[in-house]
Amino acid sequence: MTARIPVGIVLNGVTGRMGYRQHLVRSLLAIREAGGVALKDGTYLWPEPVLVGRSEAKLRDVAERHGLTEWTTDLGAALARPDVSIYFDAQVTSEREKAIGLAIEAGKHIYTEKPLATTLHGAIELARAADAAGLRHGVVQDKLFLPGLRKLKRLVDGGFFGQILSVRGEFGYWVFEGDWQSAQRPSWNYRAADGGGIVVDMFPHWHYVLEQIFAPVTAVTAHVTTHIPRRWDEQGEPYEATADDAAYAIFELEGGVVAQINSSWAVRVNRDELVEFQVDGTHGSAVAGLRGCRIQPRAATPKPVWNPDLPVSHSFREQWQEVPDNEEYDNGFKAQWEMFLRHVAEDAPYTWDLWAGARGVQMAELGLQSAREGRRVEMTELDR
Ligand SMILES: NC(=O)c1ccc[n+]([C@@H]2O[C@H](COP(=O)([O-])OP(=O)(O)OC[C@H]3O[C@@H](n4cnc5c(N)ncnc54)[C@H](O)[C@@H]3O)[C@@H](O)[C@H]2O)c1
């Protein structure tokens, strides 16, 4: 039998939407089902989850459902275990900084959901502390592993676009207020004091998508608002939505590319996917969503003529061509976990560290500053 190397991983916030579904079930348990993570020396890393949360009943339920035995409501005790080497955080955003700080003190490698912290100052402190302690660290950047964005990256790398001019992103859907139909996202997302807000939530995603697929972001201009000021929580109680639920932003990228991204929980979807990015370049354009990606090369670009007196005689959307998969796409969260585990176990390269996470928090903070002050704000390099 092939050697299995157990790796103890504290999973904090494992009863939440992301912690349970994406990280425990679709990533770590899926890795176990596949036999572990294959290392270069022929051995297999075998994740041993230690579930951490606030509710004994919920943790016991999750553990029993999946035949797991290790769980506790005592984070300190979990971090003191010598058989644990990695701390993972998928708690509500407002709880993250404190918990990661404790995990760094305990000498555990850090892997975490985004945003890394609610403030840039907090994010930088964590990145510095993890470096100073000589630990490995990483932040979830799942969108990069989506089939649609992988195909987009392939187009960029293959030179399809010629010179890239602009990127337009549309993200959002209607999140029900919670009165006559329950809301489909947790209520803390709409309270500023609990780390909510669409800017803090989504700008970290937009940051790595722009930086990793196109070029580093150099400046941010944003208009941020709360369209729906009153919502109803999980208990059916009304509350004031103190956090922003829509952001209309322009991001300037190195090399002159202009990216415009609308993010909103108060729009109705008239697109093929919940997020779409249109990229226009001198030699071609593409529209990428979560899974699909369509292109229109320069040579196949029709010549529309503006004439409001005539009805449109053809469908513009049918003039685009689907990009083939050409490879199999695994769950993005799982793929990134495997890379992080290899990074910890055998020093495999890994780009998306806490500094990358801090740059995402920086862009969120600058977006809010831009909106507050009504001006364009430049991104500066972080001081390590
Ligand atoms: N990568 C992504 O695409 C993505 C998507 C959604 C959310 N997230 C991030 O994941 C994290 C969790 O989001 P979620 O949607 O799973 O939230 P959720 O409300 O479903 O889960 C939150 C978890 O945190 C725990 N928790 C700890 N302290 C808490 C407190 N004081 N109040 C409430 N809950 C507390 C809860 O018990 C639960 O396990 C957030 O930081 C969010 O930004 C990432």
The ligand as an SDF file (V2000), in Angstrom:
LIG
                    3D

 44 48  0  0  0  0  0  0  0  0999 V2000
  -14.4660   32.5010   -1.9160 N   0  0  0  0  0  0  0  0  0  0  0  0
  -15.7390   32.7540   -2.0930 C   0  0  0  0  0  0  0  0  0  0  0  0
  -16.2390   32.7060   -3.1990 O   0  0  0  0  0  0  0  0  0  0  0  0
  -16.6020   33.1180   -0.9330 C   0  0  0  0  0  0  0  0  0  0  0  0
  -17.9910   33.0990   -1.0720 C   0  0  0  0  0  0  0  0  0  0  0  0
  -18.7750   33.4090    0.0310 C   0  0  0  0  0  0  0  0  0  0  0  0
  -18.1750   33.7470    1.2310 C   0  0  0  0  0  0  0  0  0  0  0  0
  -16.8190   33.7770    1.3240 N   0  0  0  0  0  0  0  0  0  0  0  0
  -16.1610   34.1440    2.5980 C   0  0  0  0  0  0  0  0  0  0  0  0
  -16.3010   33.0570    3.5000 O   0  0  0  0  0  0  0  0  0  0  0  0
  -16.5320   33.5170    4.8190 C   0  0  0  0  0  0  0  0  0  0  0  0
  -17.7960   32.8560    5.3790 C   0  0  0  0  0  0  0  0  0  0  0  0
  -18.8980   33.1910    4.5800 O   0  0  0  0  0  0  0  0  0  0  0  0
  -20.2100   32.2680    4.5080 P   0  0  0  0  0  0  0  0  0  0  0  0
  -21.0090   32.7990    3.3870 O   0  0  0  0  0  0  0  0  0  0  0  0
  -19.8020   30.8370    4.5400 O   0  0  0  0  0  0  0  0  0  0  0  0
  -20.9170   32.6800    5.8910 O   0  0  0  0  0  0  0  0  0  0  0  0
  -21.8140   31.8200    6.8800 P   0  0  0  0  0  0  0  0  0  0  0  0
  -22.5680   32.7890    7.6890 O   0  0  0  0  0  0  0  0  0  0  0  0
  -22.5530   30.7500    6.1390 O   0  0  0  0  0  0  0  0  0  0  0  0
  -20.7420   31.0760    7.7930 O   0  0  0  0  0  0  0  0  0  0  0  0
  -20.0160   31.7550    8.7780 C   0  0  0  0  0  0  0  0  0  0  0  0
  -19.3100   30.7910    9.7140 C   0  0  0  0  0  0  0  0  0  0  0  0
  -18.6380   31.5510   10.7180 O   0  0  0  0  0  0  0  0  0  0  0  0
  -19.0340   31.1030   12.0040 C   0  0  0  0  0  0  0  0  0  0  0  0
  -18.9570   32.2130   12.9590 N   0  0  0  0  0  0  0  0  0  0  0  0
  -17.9300   32.4080   13.8210 C   0  0  0  0  0  0  0  0  0  0  0  0
  -18.1470   33.4980   14.5580 N   0  0  0  0  0  0  0  0  0  0  0  0
  -19.3260   34.0300   14.1690 C   0  0  0  0  0  0  0  0  0  0  0  0
  -20.0860   35.1730   14.5690 C   0  0  0  0  0  0  0  0  0  0  0  0
  -19.6450   35.9800   15.5380 N   0  0  0  0  0  0  0  0  0  0  0  0
  -21.2530   35.4030   13.9380 N   0  0  0  0  0  0  0  0  0  0  0  0
  -21.6900   34.5820   12.9550 C   0  0  0  0  0  0  0  0  0  0  0  0
  -21.0020   33.4850   12.5410 N   0  0  0  0  0  0  0  0  0  0  0  0
  -19.8390   33.1960   13.1470 C   0  0  0  0  0  0  0  0  0  0  0  0
  -20.4090   30.5130   11.7910 C   0  0  0  0  0  0  0  0  0  0  0  0
  -20.7270   29.6090   12.8140 O   0  0  0  0  0  0  0  0  0  0  0  0
  -20.2530   29.8470   10.4340 C   0  0  0  0  0  0  0  0  0  0  0  0
  -19.6160   28.5810   10.5890 O   0  0  0  0  0  0  0  0  0  0  0  0
  -16.6190   35.0500    4.7110 C   0  0  0  0  0  0  0  0  0  0  0  0
  -15.4170   35.6220    5.1380 O   0  0  0  0  0  0  0  0  0  0  0  0
  -16.8150   35.3340    3.2370 C   0  0  0  0  0  0  0  0  0  0  0  0
  -16.1930   36.5240    2.8350 O   0  0  0  0  0  0  0  0  0  0  0  0
  -16.0360   33.4620    0.2760 C   0  0  0  0  0  0  0  0  0  0  0  0
  1  2  1  0
  2  3  2  0
  2  4  1  0
  4  5  1  0
  4 44  2  0
  5  6  2  0
  6  7  1  0
  7  8  2  0
  8  9  1  0
  8 44  1  0
  9 10  1  0
  9 42  1  0
 10 11  1  0
 11 12  1  0
 11 40  1  0
 12 13  1  0
 13 14  1  0
 14 15  2  0
 14 16  1  0
 14 17  1  0
 17 18  1  0
 18 19  2  0
 18 20  1  0
 18 21  1  0
 21 22  1  0
 22 23  1  0
 23 24  1  0
 23 38  1  0
 24 25  1  0
 25 26  1  0
 25 36  1  0
 26 27  1  0
 26 35  1  0
 27 28  2  0
 28 29  1  0
 29 30  1  0
 29 35  2  0
 30 31  1  0
 30 32  2  0
 32 33  1  0
 33 34  2  0
 34 35  1  0
 36 37  1  0
 36 38  1  0
 38 39  1  0
 40 41  1  0
 40 42  1  0
 42 43  1  0
M  CHG  2   8   1  16  -1
M  END
$$$$
